[in-house]
Amino acid sequence: MLIAAVLCLCAAVASAALGVRALARPAPAAGTQQVLRAVAPTQLAAAVMLAAGGVVALSDQHYIGLLVLCVAGAVGTVTMGVWQVARYANGRLRGCQRSSEGPCATCTLSCR
């Protein structure tokens, strides 16, 4: 269980660092950085879940089910967050491509 605790806590720190890094940068006007910034809240939520899983693994009573639930919840949260952001970005890009006023006349995304 010590190995699982260390892995969960390291993953929590990495996820939190990536989320904070994306939020600490200046707000981008468009592009990939905007998408990464939109995923940051789900990364922070996953960091909290992974930290909870690490604490559960370090506790005296080993609750394997709770550890698995924390890890699965973190993975599911990030997966759904990325999916939602991808749907949003895809919708904006499709609206951009349909514009009759020229490329990217109605949005700030790059239409490449």
ChimeraX commands (.cxc) that place a marker at each C-alpha (Angstrom):
marker #1 position 0.00,0.00,0.00 radius 0.5
marker #1 position 2.96,2.29,0.48 radius 0.5
marker #1 position 3.74,2.12,-3.23 radius 0.5
marker #1 position 0.13,2.96,-4.12 radius 0.5
marker #1 position 0.20,5.88,-1.69 radius 0.5
marker #1 position 3.40,7.29,-3.16 radius 0.5
marker #1 position 2.08,6.89,-6.71 radius 0.5
marker #1 position -1.20,8.61,-5.84 radius 0.5
marker #1 position 0.51,11.48,-4.07 radius 0.5
marker #1 position 3.02,11.99,-6.90 radius 0.5
marker #1 position 0.21,11.96,-9.46 radius 0.5
marker #1 position -1.72,14.45,-7.31 radius 0.5
marker #1 position 1.24,16.81,-7.17 radius 0.5
marker #1 position 1.81,16.52,-10.94 radius 0.5
marker #1 position -1.85,17.13,-11.73 radius 0.5
marker #1 position -2.03,20.11,-9.37 radius 0.5
marker #1 position 1.17,21.57,-10.81 radius 0.5
marker #1 position -0.15,21.34,-14.37 radius 0.5
marker #1 position -3.48,22.87,-13.37 radius 0.5
marker #1 position -1.93,25.74,-11.44 radius 0.5
marker #1 position 0.58,26.35,-14.24 radius 0.5
marker #1 position -2.23,26.63,-16.80 radius 0.5
marker #1 position -4.19,29.03,-14.58 radius 0.5
marker #1 position -1.17,31.14,-13.62 radius 0.5
marker #1 position -0.31,32.03,-17.21 radius 0.5
marker #1 position -1.95,35.09,-18.76 radius 0.5
marker #1 position -5.31,34.37,-20.35 radius 0.5
marker #1 position -4.69,33.47,-24.00 radius 0.5
marker #1 position -6.77,34.97,-26.77 radius 0.5
marker #1 position -7.13,31.74,-28.72 radius 0.5
marker #1 position -5.67,28.39,-29.59 radius 0.5
marker #1 position -4.30,25.47,-27.68 radius 0.5
marker #1 position -3.46,27.43,-24.54 radius 0.5
marker #1 position -7.12,28.39,-24.17 radius 0.5
marker #1 position -8.10,24.71,-24.27 radius 0.5
marker #1 position -5.42,23.78,-21.74 radius 0.5
marker #1 position -6.61,26.53,-19.44 radius 0.5
marker #1 position -10.18,25.23,-19.67 radius 0.5
marker #1 position -9.04,21.77,-18.52 radius 0.5
marker #1 position -7.20,23.16,-15.47 radius 0.5
marker #1 position -10.16,23.03,-13.03 radius 0.5
marker #1 position -10.69,19.33,-13.72 radius 0.5
marker #1 position -6.97,18.74,-13.18 radius 0.5
marker #1 position -7.19,20.43,-9.79 radius 0.5
marker #1 position -10.23,18.33,-8.88 radius 0.5
marker #1 position -8.35,15.19,-9.90 radius 0.5
marker #1 position -5.41,16.28,-7.75 radius 0.5
marker #1 position -7.69,16.49,-4.73 radius 0.5
marker #1 position -9.11,13.02,-5.43 radius 0.5
marker #1 position -5.67,11.51,-5.92 radius 0.5
marker #1 position -4.42,13.13,-2.72 radius 0.5
marker #1 position -7.39,11.62,-0.89 radius 0.5
marker #1 position -6.51,8.24,-2.37 radius 0.5
marker #1 position -2.93,8.65,-1.19 radius 0.5
marker #1 position -4.10,9.48,2.33 radius 0.5
marker #1 position -6.40,6.45,2.33 radius 0.5
marker #1 position -3.52,4.24,1.22 radius 0.5
marker #1 position -1.32,5.61,4.02 radius 0.5
marker #1 position -3.94,5.04,6.70 radius 0.5
marker #1 position -3.72,2.16,9.14 radius 0.5
marker #1 position -6.76,0.43,7.75 radius 0.5
marker #1 position -6.35,-0.46,4.10 radius 0.5
marker #1 position -9.52,0.34,2.22 radius 0.5
marker #1 position -8.71,-0.96,-1.26 radius 0.5
marker #1 position -12.18,-0.13,-2.56 radius 0.5
marker #1 position -11.93,3.49,-1.45 radius 0.5
marker #1 position -8.49,3.82,-3.02 radius 0.5
marker #1 position -9.77,2.42,-6.32 radius 0.5
marker #1 position -12.77,4.75,-6.13 radius 0.5
marker #1 position -10.53,7.79,-5.64 radius 0.5
marker #1 position -8.26,6.86,-8.55 radius 0.5
marker #1 position -11.16,5.96,-10.85 radius 0.5
marker #1 position -12.93,9.19,-9.92 radius 0.5
marker #1 position -9.84,11.24,-10.73 radius 0.5
marker #1 position -9.35,9.54,-14.09 radius 0.5
marker #1 position -13.04,9.88,-14.91 radius 0.5
marker #1 position -13.08,13.55,-13.93 radius 0.5
marker #1 position -10.15,14.43,-16.17 radius 0.5
marker #1 position -11.54,12.32,-19.02 radius 0.5
marker #1 position -14.93,14.02,-18.92 radius 0.5
marker #1 position -13.37,17.46,-18.53 radius 0.5
marker #1 position -11.21,16.95,-21.59 radius 0.5
marker #1 position -14.20,15.60,-23.52 radius 0.5
marker #1 position -16.33,18.63,-22.63 radius 0.5
marker #1 position -13.59,21.07,-23.61 radius 0.5
marker #1 position -13.01,19.21,-26.88 radius 0.5
marker #1 position -16.72,19.40,-27.71 radius 0.5
marker #1 position -16.75,23.11,-26.97 radius 0.5
marker #1 position -13.64,23.78,-29.07 radius 0.5
marker #1 position -14.97,21.67,-31.92 radius 0.5
marker #1 position -18.23,23.62,-31.92 radius 0.5
marker #1 position -16.38,26.92,-32.01 radius 0.5
marker #1 position -14.14,25.70,-34.82 radius 0.5
marker #1 position -17.13,24.49,-36.89 radius 0.5
marker #1 position -18.84,27.85,-36.43 radius 0.5
marker #1 position -15.64,29.51,-37.54 radius 0.5
marker #1 position -15.42,27.43,-40.70 radius 0.5
marker #1 position -19.05,28.17,-41.63 radius 0.5
marker #1 position -18.49,31.90,-41.60 radius 0.5
marker #1 position -19.11,33.52,-44.99 radius 0.5
marker #1 position -17.15,36.64,-44.07 radius 0.5
marker #1 position -13.80,34.95,-44.51 radius 0.5
marker #1 position -11.67,32.73,-42.33 radius 0.5
marker #1 position -12.10,33.30,-38.63 radius 0.5
marker #1 position -14.12,36.48,-39.02 radius 0.5
marker #1 position -16.54,35.51,-36.25 radius 0.5
marker #1 position -14.23,33.86,-33.76 radius 0.5
marker #1 position -10.75,34.05,-32.32 radius 0.5
marker #1 position -9.72,30.48,-33.01 radius 0.5
marker #1 position -7.28,29.63,-35.73 radius 0.5
marker #1 position -9.02,27.77,-38.59 radius 0.5
marker #1 position -6.04,25.76,-39.73 radius 0.5
marker link #1:1,2 radius 0.2
marker link #1:2,3 radius 0.2
marker link #1:3,4 radius 0.2
marker link #1:4,5 radius 0.2
marker link #1:5,6 radius 0.2
marker link #1:6,7 radius 0.2
marker link #1:7,8 radius 0.2
marker link #1:8,9 radius 0.2
marker link #1:9,10 radius 0.2
marker link #1:10,11 radius 0.2
marker link #1:11,12 radius 0.2
marker link #1:12,13 radius 0.2
marker link #1:13,14 radius 0.2
marker link #1:14,15 radius 0.2
marker link #1:15,16 radius 0.2
marker link #1:16,17 radius 0.2
marker link #1:17,18 radius 0.2
marker link #1:18,19 radius 0.2
marker link #1:19,20 radius 0.2
marker link #1:20,21 radius 0.2
marker link #1:21,22 radius 0.2
marker link #1:22,23 radius 0.2
marker link #1:23,24 radius 0.2
marker link #1:24,25 radius 0.2
marker link #1:25,26 radius 0.2
marker link #1:26,27 radius 0.2
marker link #1:27,28 radius 0.2
marker link #1:28,29 radius 0.2
marker link #1:29,30 radius 0.2
marker link #1:30,31 radius 0.2
marker link #1:31,32 radius 0.2
marker link #1:32,33 radius 0.2
marker link #1:33,34 radius 0.2
marker link #1:34,35 radius 0.2
marker link #1:35,36 radius 0.2
marker link #1:36,37 radius 0.2
marker link #1:37,38 radius 0.2
marker link #1:38,39 radius 0.2
marker link #1:39,40 radius 0.2
marker link #1:40,41 radius 0.2
marker link #1:41,42 radius 0.2
marker link #1:42,43 radius 0.2
marker link #1:43,44 radius 0.2
marker link #1:44,45 radius 0.2
marker link #1:45,46 radius 0.2
marker link #1:46,47 radius 0.2
marker link #1:47,48 radius 0.2
marker link #1:48,49 radius 0.2
marker link #1:49,50 radius 0.2
marker link #1:50,51 radius 0.2
marker link #1:51,52 radius 0.2
marker link #1:52,53 radius 0.2
marker link #1:53,54 radius 0.2
marker link #1:54,55 radius 0.2
marker link #1:55,56 radius 0.2
marker link #1:56,57 radius 0.2
marker link #1:57,58 radius 0.2
marker link #1:58,59 radius 0.2
marker link #1:59,60 radius 0.2
marker link #1:60,61 radius 0.2
marker link #1:61,62 radius 0.2
marker link #1:62,63 radius 0.2
marker link #1:63,64 radius 0.2
marker link #1:64,65 radius 0.2
marker link #1:65,66 radius 0.2
marker link #1:66,67 radius 0.2
marker link #1:67,68 radius 0.2
marker link #1:68,69 radius 0.2
marker link #1:69,70 radius 0.2
marker link #1:70,71 radius 0.2
marker link #1:71,72 radius 0.2
marker link #1:72,73 radius 0.2
marker link #1:73,74 radius 0.2
marker link #1:74,75 radius 0.2
marker link #1:75,76 radius 0.2
marker link #1:76,77 radius 0.2
marker link #1:77,78 radius 0.2
marker link #1:78,79 radius 0.2
marker link #1:79,80 radius 0.2
marker link #1:80,81 radius 0.2
marker link #1:81,82 radius 0.2
marker link #1:82,83 radius 0.2
marker link #1:83,84 radius 0.2
marker link #1:84,85 radius 0.2
marker link #1:85,86 radius 0.2
marker link #1:86,87 radius 0.2
marker link #1:87,88 radius 0.2
marker link #1:88,89 radius 0.2
marker link #1:89,90 radius 0.2
marker link #1:90,91 radius 0.2
marker link #1:91,92 radius 0.2
marker link #1:92,93 radius 0.2
marker link #1:93,94 radius 0.2
marker link #1:94,95 radius 0.2
marker link #1:95,96 radius 0.2
marker link #1:96,97 radius 0.2
marker link #1:97,98 radius 0.2
marker link #1:98,99 radius 0.2
marker link #1:99,100 radius 0.2
marker link #1:100,101 radius 0.2
marker link #1:101,102 radius 0.2
marker link #1:102,103 radius 0.2
marker link #1:103,104 radius 0.2
marker link #1:104,105 radius 0.2
marker link #1:105,106 radius 0.2
marker link #1:106,107 radius 0.2
marker link #1:107,108 radius 0.2
marker link #1:108,109 radius 0.2
marker link #1:109,110 radius 0.2
marker link #1:110,111 radius 0.2
marker link #1:111,112 radius 0.2
view
